Each structure stands twice: as C-alpha cells, then as structure tokens.
Amino acid sequence: MADELRTATNSGLADLKEAGTGTASGTQGFDCTAALSEIRTTWEARLTTVRSECERLHGSLARTGTHFGEVDRHVKGRAAAVRIGNTPDWAR
C-alpha cells in the first residue's frame, strides 16, 4: 500500500510541477504570482516528504505483512488441533 501511495504522490508531484511551469510568466504583473509560487513550493515540499516516507515504510510494511501472515497460519494450525467436542460451552 505504501508503494502505491508513493507512486500516486510522485504522480501528483509531477502534475503539480508541470502545472506550475508556466505560472510565473503567465501571471506576470498580478499580485497573486508570488503567493502562487510560495504555495506551490510548500505543496511540493509536503508531497516530497510524503513520497519519501512512503518509500521508507514500504519494505517494513511488506515484511510485517509477511510475518503476520505466517503467524496467522501458525495460530490457525494450533487452534485447529484443539478438540473440544460438539457440546457448546453453555451446555457443559
């Protein structure tokens, strides 16, 4: 999941950079140009941080998922070995 989020974030970051490419020249003379540039820069930094964190977590989450899958199989096997008969607890 972290890898999918990293990929989506990377795509969003590329889209944001592409959309901002012509902003400075296209909005020259408007008061909002500096604000748009500042906002875009902060969003680029945020998305870059999210992308990096997802990349960092991907391996750990994958290993953890594998570990829990193995634990679940082990617990299922041990639980299946317990014989309690056909009488429910409330009837004993």
C-alpha positions, 0 to 999 in steps of 0.5 A: 500500500505504501508503494502505491501511495508513493507512486500516486504522490510522485504522480501528483508531484509531477502534475503539480510541477508541470502545472506550475511551469508556466505560472510565473510568466503567465501571471506576470504583473498580478499580485497573486504570482508570488503567493502562487509560487510560495504555495506551490513550493510548500505543496511540493515540499509536503508531497516530497516528504510524503513520497519519501516516507512512503518509500521508507515504510514500504519494505517494513510494511511488506515484511510485517505483512509477511510475518503476520501472515505466517503467524496467522497460519501458525495460530490457525494450525494450533487452534485447529488441533484443539478438540473440544467436542460438539457440546457448546460451552453453555451446555457443559 
